[in-house]
Amino acid sequence: MALKRRNKADASFSMASMSDMVFLLLIFFMITSTVVHPNAIKIMLPQSKQQTSAKPLTRVIIDKDLNYYVAYGKERERSVIFEEVEPFLKQVITDEPEMYIALYADETVPHGEVVKILNIANINKFKLVIATRPVK
């Protein structure tokens, strides 16, 4: 007695509904991404078309031991205490109004120390660039 199965399962399926879902998700994420506004400190970052080193530059450096150093133009860095940073920057900006300030901070420096310098620049409307690598 040879019994044969009459109903065979079909292994294929339609991908149309899957592509519809992907398309709807794509539209959803495109619309919601335009609504998101990140909460970040607004700072001037160097642009690829504009060289910040071509403009006058003042450096503020914070090392891992929380020592502050300042330098103007090509002069060597000199050690200062935090209270001397703001008067130094004000004096330099009065000499050269288009001055940019580059902030160099070691990776281990607490964020609060960096924010102190950012606050000084914000209060006095200085142009500040946060540098990611030390000057060589």
Legacy VTK file of the C-alpha trace (Angstrom):
# vtk DataFile Version 3.0
C-alpha trace
ASCII
DATASET POLYDATA
POINTS 136 float
0.000 0.000 0.000
1.774 3.102 -1.229
0.343 6.189 0.399
1.466 9.510 -0.965
1.115 12.833 0.642
-1.081 15.109 -1.413
-0.435 18.442 0.381
3.134 19.611 0.192
4.286 22.626 2.198
5.538 25.479 0.053
8.835 26.877 1.419
8.619 30.243 -0.375
7.039 33.361 1.068
6.435 36.919 -0.080
8.924 39.614 0.965
6.542 42.433 0.020
5.285 42.983 3.556
8.862 42.983 4.946
9.970 45.692 2.506
6.889 47.743 3.411
7.831 47.557 7.095
11.428 48.613 6.400
10.208 51.548 4.307
7.815 52.693 7.059
10.550 52.436 9.695
12.901 54.445 7.486
10.313 57.209 7.111
9.633 57.166 10.873
13.312 57.545 11.806
13.894 60.261 9.211
11.020 62.324 10.593
11.925 61.840 14.262
15.616 62.612 13.704
14.762 66.142 12.548
12.899 66.788 15.804
15.812 65.904 18.127
17.861 68.856 19.412
21.001 67.800 21.294
21.829 69.628 24.522
25.423 70.675 24.001
27.682 73.602 24.719
27.964 75.740 21.618
31.630 76.221 20.796
33.487 77.261 17.688
35.080 74.243 16.086
37.694 74.535 13.347
36.309 74.083 9.847
38.114 72.214 7.113
38.071 75.258 4.802
39.345 77.678 7.440
42.704 77.377 9.173
42.507 78.613 12.766
46.305 78.689 13.005
46.396 81.460 10.374
44.671 83.777 12.848
46.311 85.033 16.039
46.175 82.325 18.652
46.417 82.207 22.431
46.811 78.878 24.209
45.438 77.847 27.598
46.761 74.469 28.739
45.620 72.383 31.704
47.871 69.443 32.538
47.028 66.278 34.486
48.147 67.906 37.776
45.673 70.794 37.198
48.447 73.288 36.502
47.447 76.137 34.177
49.731 77.451 31.434
49.135 80.336 29.028
50.961 81.379 25.873
50.430 84.110 23.305
51.552 83.631 19.727
54.946 81.930 19.480
56.041 82.559 23.073
56.642 79.652 25.429
53.981 78.545 27.864
54.259 80.087 31.290
52.706 78.744 34.453
49.885 80.754 36.034
47.294 80.186 38.722
43.623 79.982 37.724
42.868 83.523 38.946
45.460 84.915 36.486
43.937 83.247 33.403
41.037 85.688 32.906
43.109 88.899 33.272
45.709 87.467 30.867
43.039 86.653 28.267
41.401 90.077 28.638
44.740 91.803 28.126
45.518 89.717 25.018
42.053 90.287 23.525
42.356 94.065 23.974
45.642 93.942 22.025
44.226 91.687 19.292
40.371 91.660 19.055
40.268 88.867 16.434
42.173 86.507 18.734
41.219 82.848 19.035
41.816 80.989 22.285
42.795 77.335 22.021
42.068 75.233 25.091
44.240 72.156 25.591
43.271 69.866 28.461
44.711 66.505 29.437
42.295 63.561 29.180
42.396 63.050 32.957
41.404 66.651 33.794
37.950 66.785 35.435
35.217 68.380 33.327
34.690 71.066 35.930
38.142 72.547 35.266
37.454 72.741 31.538
34.037 74.296 32.167
35.683 77.041 34.254
37.662 78.158 31.190
34.564 77.791 28.984
32.655 80.056 31.384
35.400 82.687 31.233
35.217 82.643 27.430
31.421 82.726 27.433
31.132 85.637 29.883
33.707 87.728 27.989
32.498 86.663 24.492
35.916 85.236 23.556
36.321 83.005 20.505
37.310 79.624 21.926
38.473 76.473 20.170
38.804 73.247 22.123
41.872 71.430 20.882
41.996 67.643 20.879
45.756 67.121 20.635
48.615 69.021 22.277
50.744 71.417 20.234
54.009 69.862 19.090
LINES 1 137
136 0 1 2 3 4 5 6 7 8 9 10 11 12 13 14 15 16 17 18 19 20 21 22 23 24 25 26 27 28 29 30 31 32 33 34 35 36 37 38 39 40 41 42 43 44 45 46 47 48 49 50 51 52 53 54 55 56 57 58 59 60 61 62 63 64 65 66 67 68 69 70 71 72 73 74 75 76 77 78 79 80 81 82 83 84 85 86 87 88 89 90 91 92 93 94 95 96 97 98 99 100 101 102 103 104 105 106 107 108 109 110 111 112 113 114 115 116 117 118 119 120 121 122 123 124 125 126 127 128 129 130 131 132 133 134 135
